[in-house]
Amino acid sequence: MNQSPGTIKRLSLSLWRVLNISRKVIVNLVFFTLLLLFFVAISQDGDKVVIPKQTALALNLKGDIVEQKREIDPMSAFMAEAMNQPEENPEVLLSDILEVIGQAKNDDRVSVLVLQLQNMNRTGLTKLADIAKAIEDFKTSGKQVIAIGDQYTQDQYYLASHASSIWLDPKGWMILDGYGRYQMYFKSALDKLAISQHIFRVGTYKSAVEPYMRDDMSPAAKEANRVWLNDLWGRYKEDVAKQRKFGVENFDESIDDLVTKFKAANGNFAEYAVNNHWVDALKTREQMRDELIKLAGKNSKGDSYSRVTFKEYLSAIKSPFPMVNPGSDKIAVVVAKGTILNGTQSPGTIGGDSTAKLLRKARQNDKVKAVVLRVDSPGGSAYASEIIRREIELLKAAGKPVVASMGTYAASGGYWISASANKIMAAPTTITGSIGIFGLMMTFEKSLDKLGIHTDGVGTTDIAGYGLTRPLTDGMAQIFQLNIDRGYKDFISLVADSRNMSLEQIDEIAQGRVWSGARAKELGLVDELGDLDDAVNAAAEIAGLDNYDTLLIEKELTPQEIFMQNLLGNARALLGTEPVANSGPVEQFISTVRGELTRLNQFNDPQGIYSFCLTCEAY
């Protein structure tokens, strides 16, 4: 039976109305369910975290320790929490850790600090040193710090070494393997795929593109990497040896020495750790609980020691709506964390436009008298780096001094955005320098040729129709290299002007070479060694401020985003879910390959010029 167009239209409209009404009902049900959960969580807020009169603070850190958390969708995060799914790549703010330890120091209810670090991921030595400094300050209160664990990775052990006593499970393990820089190289694979690589760079040590042009690390890159890795490893050994009261020769850098000691320990990692004075005692979990009960008392159930977790203590001391004194002078802190990309980017990544906007906000705030730019970045887009640097120049022109505070990384583009600051401060273990630039592109004409696919046509100029399916001409290659050469000259020129050094002096220590913060200070690339607090004090001194507050300037959240964030925080406490941090070797390998592909895909400099330190990302 045939139906008229009018009938079909009416049926379609009716169906759409049903679907639309259903959609609205479902959305409203979800919204009011979330709203109900939020108010339930709020109503239980007073009972959510109860800190006993005598308790231990368990510093059970899970995931990566970061200067700034990446932005995640609150609804997706909430649903993952509700379904009890582990959070992917969990992150912990360094500032939150420092605040919790500092508050607990003077909290009479906290009798002992327990370092429970088995889910803490690999963390830069600079951040570890900041946390260790807070632990040492905590110990001045006379309270004990106990490290407990089934195992200790190298980064976890650095913090554990600052404990009053370190306990390890009798079947546990630990080994300190030092620092190394090993990466995958793709040249032969690209050759087999007949992919034409076109690499343009300036800097003998600019090794970010080496994986695409070699099958191994160049001698120059090995030389440079060995220097800064030894600087960091030397600092690690000195710090740990000082805390454990033994010499740096106790570190087993020779495999022969390690095998000899391991044989003496009957092939048992835990016995090796005791014999080598890495840990103080081997205790089962039950023995650990019994000892901690003596220090902190029993919990309400009576089956373990009394403790409050890191997240619980943080939620008890930190207001979701921090109060800002509107009348005081301010030193603004702007965090620049992550890869530098063009345009507007979410927190956890540096956007040329979005980070410049934060600096501009500080400039336009009459109460802000100075700015600290906290940099934790291996670099990225040269164009975006310049957009950010110009805002620093405008801040200085407005009479507001800028201090660059370097975290774990401030290399390549990370140094570019720091260069114009009134003062540059770094930690001794900061990875910085890498002053050089590169461009990278691939064309696929040979790969397509093997498949019988060819590109041909006509154009009105020599460069018309330029693309990835055609060979790169010698003329275009010259243009790209000339542009890279000019970019490098601009880079070393701005560094020379900012550091009051000659182009020749900068070029000698630039060339893409990576330096530790301590070495960078010796070379004149850094003014002073210090942490974020030192940078804030330096900014106050330059601005002539005696009384001031710090003001973190970050992306402003909409009321809906604030609601969802608070909902998520309360729901986590209500549901009691905990993220899982560890991943196996297969997942780590896949993550590495995926990271390489993602990096190439996300780089978005309009001219294809990058100042990025691939070497800095892992050690």
N, C-alpha and C positions, 0 to 999 in steps of 0.2 A: 504494500500500500504506500503510495507516494504522499509525502507531507509537504505542505507549502512552506516557502521560506519564512513566512511570518510565524508559523507554528514552531519551526526549528529555533527561530530567534527567541520566542517566548520560553521554550524549554531550556535553552542555553542560559537565559537570564535567571530563570528559576533555580537552575543548578548552581549558578554563580552565587545567588543569594544564600542558598543553603551552605555552600562552601565558605562563604565570607562570614556568615553567622557562626559557623562551627569554629572557624579560625579565631574569631573574637572571643568566643567562649573559652577555648583552650588557652589563649594568651592570658585572659583574665584569671582563669583558674591557677595558672602557673604563677602569675604576679601575686595573687592574694595568698597563695601557699607560701611563697617566699616572704611576703610581708608578715604572715603569721609566724613563720620561723624566726624572722628578725626580732619581732616583739617578744617571742618566747625567750630568745637568747638574751635580749636586753633585760627582761624581767628577772632572769636568773643571774644577771651580771654580778650582783653582790655575793652570790654563792659560787660563782664560776671558779674563782681562784681564791682559795683560803690558804694563807701562808701561816703554818703553825708557829708557835712561840719559839720552838727550836727545830730547825730543819737544815737540810743540805740543799744547796743550789746545784742542780745537775746541768752542767753545760753540755747538753746533748745536741750538738750542732749537726745539721743534716743538709748536705748539698754543697754548692759553691758559695764561698764568701765573696761578696761583691761590694763595690762602692755605691752602686745604684741598681735596683732590681729592674729587670726587663718588664715591659708592660704586658699583662696578660688579660684576656677577656674575663671579666668577673663572673659572668653567667656560666661560661665553660668551666672555670675553676670551681664554681659552686657545685655544678652538677657532678664533676669528678669527685669532689669531697663527699657528696651525698651518696654516690655509687661506690664509695670506698676504693676508688682507683688511685694508685700512687701518682703523686705530682711528678710531671716530667721535668727533669733538670731543676730540682728545687734550689732556691737561692736564699742566702741569709745576709742581711745588711751588716757590714762591718761596724757601722755606727751603733746599731742595736746591740751588738755583742759588747762593745766598749761601754755603752750606757748600763747594761745589765751588770757587768762586773763592777763598774764604779759605784753603782747604787748598792749592790750587795755588800761591798766593803764596809759601809757604815750602817748596815741593817742588822740590828741586834738579834733578829730572828734567824738569820743565816749564820750557822756555826761553822760550816765547812763548804768549800767549793770542790765539786766532783767533776773532773774532766772526763767526759764519756764521749769519745771522739770517733768511734768506729764508722760513723756514717758521714763524717766530714770529708768532702772531696779534696782533690789537689788544690792548693792555694798558693799564691805567690808569696815569696819570703818577706816581702815588704808588709803585707797584711798580717802575716804571722807575727812579725816583730812588733806590730802595733798591739796585737792581742796579748803577746807575751809581756809587753810593758805594763798593760793593765793588770795582768795576773801578778806581776811583781809588786805593783802598788797595792793590790788586794792583800798580799801577804804581810804588808806593814801593819795591818790591823791586828796581827797576832793569830789570825785564823789559819787553819791548815788548808792546803790544796792537795787533793788526792787524785791521781790519774788511774783509771781502771780501764781494762780492755781485754778483748779476746785477741787482738792484734794491734800493731801500730804501723801505719805507713810512715814514710819519711816526714811528711808534713805534719801528720798527727803527733809524731814523736817530738817534733820541735816544741810544740806546746806542752806536751807531757813532761819534757825535761825541766820545765819551770815549776813542776809540782813539788810539794814537800816530800812526797813518796809516790813511786810508780809501781803499780801492781799489774801483773800479767797472768792470764790463765795458764795452768801447767801444760795445756795442749795448744797454747797460742803460738804466735810467731811474730817476729819483727826482723827486718834487715834494712840497713841504710845503704842504698845503692848509688848515692851521689847524684850529681846533675849531669844530664846529657842532652844533646840535641840531635835527634835522628828523625828523618822524615822520608816520605816516599817520593820517588822521582819517576817521571812519566815520559821522558823523551822517546825511548824505544817503543813504548806503547803507541804514542802519537805517530811515530814514523810508520809503524805497522798499519795504522789506520789511514796513512797517507794524508794526515792533517798538516797543513803548512802553518808553521809558527812564525810570527813576526814580533820580535822582542826588541824594545828600545829602552835603554836605561843609561843612567849616568851614575858612576860610583863603582869602584873596584870591588867594594864589599856589599853592594846592593844585591843580596842573594834571594830576594823574594821570588824572582822569576826563574831561579836555577832549576826547580823541579820540572820545568817545561823545556829547558834547553840542555839539560845534562842528565846522566844516569847516576851521578854521584855528586857529593859536595865538593866544591872547588877548593883548592889549597888556600886561597885567600879567605874564603868563608870559614874553613876549619881554623885558621889562625885567629881570626877575629872572635869566633864563638868560644874557642878555648880560653881566651883571655877573660871574657866576662863570666863564663861559667865557673872558672877558677876563682874569680872574685867572690861570686855568690857562695860557692862551696866553702871557701875559706871562712866567710862570715858565719855560715851555718855551723861549721865545726867549732869555731871559737865560741859562739854563743852556747852551744850544747855542752862543750867541754867545761866551760865556766860554771854552768849550772850543776853538772854532774861531778865536778871537782876531779877531773882527770885530764890528761894531756890530749892534744889533737892527734897524737900518734896512735891513739886507741881506735881510730876509725880504720876499718879494714878495707883499704883501697886495693890491696893485692888479693887476687883470687886464691893464691897459694896460702896466704895468711888466714883467709876465711875458711878454707878447707881444713887447715890444721886445727883451728879453734872449733870447727863444727864436728870434727872427729872426736875431739876431747869432750864434747857435749853429747856424745853418743847419737849424733844425728838429730838431736832435739832442738828446735829453734828456741823454745822457752828456756832450756838450760843454757844454751849459748848466750841468751840475753842476760841471764843472771851472772854467768861467769865473766861476761865482758862488762859488767856493771852498767848495762843499759837500764835495767829495772832493779828495783829493790827487793821484790818478793814475788813468788809465784803463789797465787791463791785461786781456788775455785770460786765460782760465782757465789756459792753459799758462804764461803769464808769471807769474801768481800762484803757481802750483806751483813754478816755478823760484826765485822770490824766497823762498818759504817754506822750500824745501830749504836755502837758505843760512842761514836762521835756526834751523831745527830738524833738519836732516839728512834723509836719505832713509829711506823706510820699508823694511821687510824685502824687499819685492818690487822696490824700486828704481825704481818708476814714479811716485812722488809723494813728498810730504813726510811725515815721521814725525809721526803724530798719534794722540791718544786722544780719543774722543768724550765728550760730556757724560755720557751714560748709562754708558759704560764706566768713566769715572773715578769717577762716583758709586758704582757697584757695588763698586769697588776700595776706597773709603775708608769706606763706610757699612755697618755691620753690620746684618743683618736682625733681629737680636735685641739691641737696645741695652741696655747694662748701666746699672742705676740704683743709686746708692749708697744703701743703706737707712738709713744713719746720719745723713746730712746734712739740714739744714733745706732746705726747698724753696720756690721761688716757682712756683706752678702757672700754666700758660698754657692757657687754654681758647679755642679758635677758634670764633667765631660767624660763619660764612660762608654767604651765600646769602639767599634769600627766607625770611621768618619765617612759618612755618605752624603750625597747632595740632597738638598731639599729638606722637608720636614720628616723627622723620624720619631719613633716612639722611645720612651725612656729605656735605657739599656743599650741604645745605639746613639751615636752623635750625628745629628743632622746639621748641615751647614746653616739652614734657615732656622730650625727650631732652637739650636743652641745659641745662635746669634740673637734670637728673640729673647732668651733668658738674660743674656748680658745686657741687651737694650733695656729690659725691664729694670735691671739694677741701676742702669744709668739714669733712667727717668724717675727713679724713686728718690725723693729729696732726703729721706732719712738714711739712705745708704751712702756711707762716706768712703768705703773701700771695698774691694772685691777680691775674693780668693777663688781662683779657678782650679778646681781639683781634677787633675787629668789622670785617667787610667785607660790609655788607648795605645794600640800599636799603629795607629794611623789609618790612612784610607785615601779619600779623594783630595787631591791637591787644591782644587777649586773651592770645595767646601771648607777646607782648612783656612784658606785665605779669607773667605767670608767671615769666619769666626774671628780671625786675627784682626780684621778691620774694626770689629766692635770693641776689641781691647784697646785699640788706638783711640777710638772715640771716648771710651771711659777715661783714659788718661788725659785726653784733651778737655774733658769735663771736670778735671781736678780730682778724679777718683782713682787712687793708685790701685794697681792690680798685682797680686802675688800669685804666681803659678806654683801649685803644690803637686808634685809628681808622686803618683802612687806606684803600683807594681810596674806599669808601663807608661812611658811618655816618649815614644820613639816615632821617627818619621813624621807623619802628620801630627802626632801627639806632641812632638817638639815644635813643629811649625806653629801650632796655636799657642804655645807657651812662650815663644821667642820674644815677643814684644812686651811681656810683663815687666813691671818695674823691678821685680826680683823673682828669681827662679829658685825654688827649694825642692830637694829630692831626698829620698832615703838613700842610705849607702847601697841598698840592694835594688834600687829602681833600675829598670832597663830603659836606657834612653839613647839619644843620638840617632843613628841610622838616617843621617841627613843625606838623602838621595832620592831620586824619583825614577819611575819606570812607566812604560806603556806596554801592553800586551794585547795582541789580537791573533785570531786564528782564521784561516780561510780553508775552504773545503773543496776546492776545484779538483784536486787529485783524488780525494775520496769519492766524489761524485763520478769522476771519470771511470773509476773501476766498476761503477754500477751502470755505466753507459748513459750518464746524465751530463749534459753540457750546457753552458751558458754562452749565448752569442747575441749580438744586436748592434745597433748604431747609436751614437750620441753626438751632441753638438760640441762637446769639449773632451779633452783627454781624460777628465775625471768623471764624466757622466756615467751613471750606472755602477759606480763603485759599490761593492758589497762582498759578502762572505763567500759567494760562489765563484768569484773571479780572482785571478792571481793579483797580488799586490805589486804594482809597478815600482821600478827603481825610483822614479820621481816622487811618488807618494811616500815611499819609505824614507826618502831624504827629508821630506816635509815633516813627517812624524818625528824623526830623530832631531831635526833642528828645533822643533817645539819642545822636546824633552830636554835638550841642551839648554834652551832658554829657561825652562822651568827650574832646572838645577841652579842656574846662575841666579835666578830670582831668590831661590831658597837660601843659598849661602850668602847672598847680599843682605837679606833681611836679618840673618843671624849675625853677620859681621857688624851691621849697623847697631843691632840691639846689644851686642856683647862688647862693643868698642874694640873690635879686632879687625885685622885686614882680611881681604878675600883669600889671600894665600894661607893665612893662619887657619882660617875656617876650612878651606879645601883640604888641608893636610889632615885634619881630624874628622872630616866629613866622609865623602866617598861611600856613603851608605853604611859606615862602620858602627856597630853597636857597642855601647859602653855601659858599665855599671854606674850608679849614681856617684859613688865615691871617686871613680876614675874621671867622671865627667866634671866633678868639682875641680880636680887637679888640672884639667884641660881648659877650664874657664867656661864650660857650657852650662854650669850650675853655680849659683852664688853661695848657697849654704846647704848644709845637710840638716834635715829635720822632718817632722811629721806634719799632719794637718793642723794640730794645735799650734805648733811653732809658726806655721804659715799665717794663721789668724793673728797671732801676736805680732808678727812682722808687719802685717798689713795695718794693724792698729798703730804701731810705732811710726810707720811712714805717714799715716794720715793724722798723727798727733792726737789720737784718742786715748783717754784714760778710762772712760765709762762707756760701755757699748754692749749690745747684744749681737749674737750671730743670727743671720736670717738665711735659711735655705731657700733658694729660689729654684723652683721646679715647675713642671707643667701643671697648670691649674686644672683641677678636676671639675667636671660638671656636677650638679647636685645628684644626678642619677648615678654617676660613677662613685661619688662619695658614699651614697646609700649602699651600692653593691659591694664596695670594699668593706664597709663595716658589717654588712650582712655576712660576707664571706668569713671575716675574722671571727664573728660570733658563732657562725655555723661550725667552724672548725672546732671551736672549744666545745660546742654542744654535741657534735658527732664524735669527737675524740679521735679523728683520723690523723695518721702520721705518714709523711711521704717516705719513699724508699730512695736512697741515694746511690747505692752501688750498682754497677753494671759489669757484665762479664766481658772477656776479651773479644768475643765475636761482635757484641754490640759496640764496643769501643772502636773496632776496626771499621765497621759500617759507618759509625758516626764520623770517623776521620775522613773517609772518602766522601761522605755526604757533605761534610764541612767544606772540603775543597771545591766541590761543585757549586755549593751555595755561595761561596765567596766570589767565584767568577761571575755568577749570575747576578749578585746584588750590587757589585761595584757599578757606580752610575755617574762617574765624573763626566761632565759634558764634553771634555776634550780627551777623555781617556788617559789622563795623567794621574798617577797615584804615588803617594809617598806612604808606603806601607811596609811594616817590618814583620814578615812572616816568621822570622827566626824568634821574635820576641814572644810568640804566643804560647810556647811550651818549652820547658827545660827540666 
